[in-house]
Amino acid sequence: MLQPRSRSRCRPGAAAVEFALLLPLLLILLLGTWEGGRMIQITQIVDNAAREGGRQAATGQHTNDEVKIAVCQYLKDGGLPDYTSTRDSVVTVTDVTAPGTDAKDATQGDQLRVTVTIPFGDVKWTTLRLIAGQNTSLNGEAVWCSAKDEDYPTNVTPPDGF
């Protein structure tokens, strides 16, 4: 009985050619994952900065400008650029309940909204635009209720019988 011949041929370089064909696709996937991960990382920092600003504003002890500086300092401590000089365009602090009121002048229970917006182009690691476009911005927002202490009443009238 005849045995079939094995058809194993020596194909030197076939793996190198296949790798060369797949390399661009692998690089795009890798860089896209890298850019997406960076976007998630920065979004987390921006969200935390907004929450810290909301916490500062809710104490009733800080003005809107002081809250903005605290948010910019948080961003800087998180490894992002220093936005202190442009804080009015990056951070907004608004009293939702009484618009136009400063955070320090808010009454107890007022809703205070802190919004942080930074351009992704300032913080991305690659120059490619695989996920985010040129005008993509990352936003964070926190809404806290003012927990400002109310003044203790000085003219308390005792109840009847005392």
N, C-alpha and C positions, 0 to 999 in steps of 0.2 A: 504494500500500500504506500502511496506517495504522501509525503508530508508537505503541507503548504509552506511556502517560503515566507519568512517574516519580512515585512515591508519597512522595517525601521531603517530609515536613511539618516545619515548624519546631516543635520541642518544647522550648521554653525551660524550664529548671528540672528536667528529667528526671534529669540527672546528680546534681544536688543532692539530689533525693529518694532516689535509689539509694544515694548516699553516706550519707545520714542513716539509712537502714535498715540498712546494713552497719556503721556506726560502733560500735555496742555490741559486736558480735561481734569486730571488730578490736581494740577496747580490751581485751576479756577475753583474747584471744590474746596481745596485747602485754604486759599486766600478768602473765599467767601465765608467759610466757617470762622476764620480768624476775624474778619470784619464784623460779622454778626455777633460773635462773642464780645468784641470790644463795644459794640453798640449796647448790648445788654449790660455790660459792666458800667458804662457811663450812665445809662438810664437809672441804674440802681443808686449810683452816687448822687445824681440829680434828685431822685425821689427822696433820698435820705436828707439832702440839704433842704428841700422844701419842708419836710417834716420837722427838722430842727428849727427852721424859721418860724413855722407855725407854733411850735412849743415856746419859742422865745416871745412871740407876739401875744400868746395867750396869757402870759404872766401879768401883763398890764404894766410892766416896769420898763419896757423898751419902746422907743419911737419907731416909726416905719424905717427911717434911715439906719438906726441901730440894728434892726432885724435884717435889713438888706446886707449890711456889712458882715453880720454873723453868718448869713448864708454864703456870701462870697468867700469868707474865711474857711467855711466847711468845704466848699468846692476846691479851694487851694490846698487844704490839708489832704484832700482826696486825690491829689496829683493832677488836677486840672489847672488850666491857666488862671491867672489872677484877674478876676472880673470886677475888682473893687472900683476901678475908675469908670467902668461902664455899668455899674450896678442898676441904674434906673432902667436900662434896656434889657437886663438879664433877669432881674427879680422884681416882682410886683407884690405889694402887700395891700389888700383891700379889706375893708369892713363891709361884709355883704349885708348885714342887718341895717347899718347906718352908713351908707356910702359917703365917702369924703372924710370920715372920722379917722384920726390917727389911732394906731394900735394902743398907744398909752392912754388915750382918752376914751377907749371903748368901755361900754358898761358890761357888767357881768352877764354872760349868756350870748353876747354878740358873736356872730360867726365871722371869723377872720380867715381869709384865703391868701395863701402864699403860693405864688406861681414862679417857677424857675424855667427859663428857656435858654438853651445854648445851642449854637450851630455845631453840627456833628463834624464839620470840616475842621474845627479848632482842635479836636481831640482824637481823630482817627489816625491809625498807624500807617495805612497805605494810601497811595495816591489814586488807587483804582476806585471805580464806582461800581462795584459788583452788586451791592445791596442798597446803599444809600445814594441818593442823588446829590447834586451840588448844593441845593437849598434845603437839605434835610436838617431839621432841628430836633433836639431831644427836650422833652418837656417833663416837668414834675410838678405836682400840685398837692397841697395839703390844706384841709379846712379844719380849723380848731375853734372851739368855743372859748370865748374869753373867760378866764377864771380870776379876773381881777377882784381883789378883796373889796368889799363894800365898806364904806366908812361906818364906824361904830356910832350909833346914835347917841347924842349927848343930852337930848331933851326927852328922855323916856318918862312917861307918866305911869306911875304904879297902878296896878289894877285895884278895883274897889275892894276895900277891906284891909288894905295894907297901910 
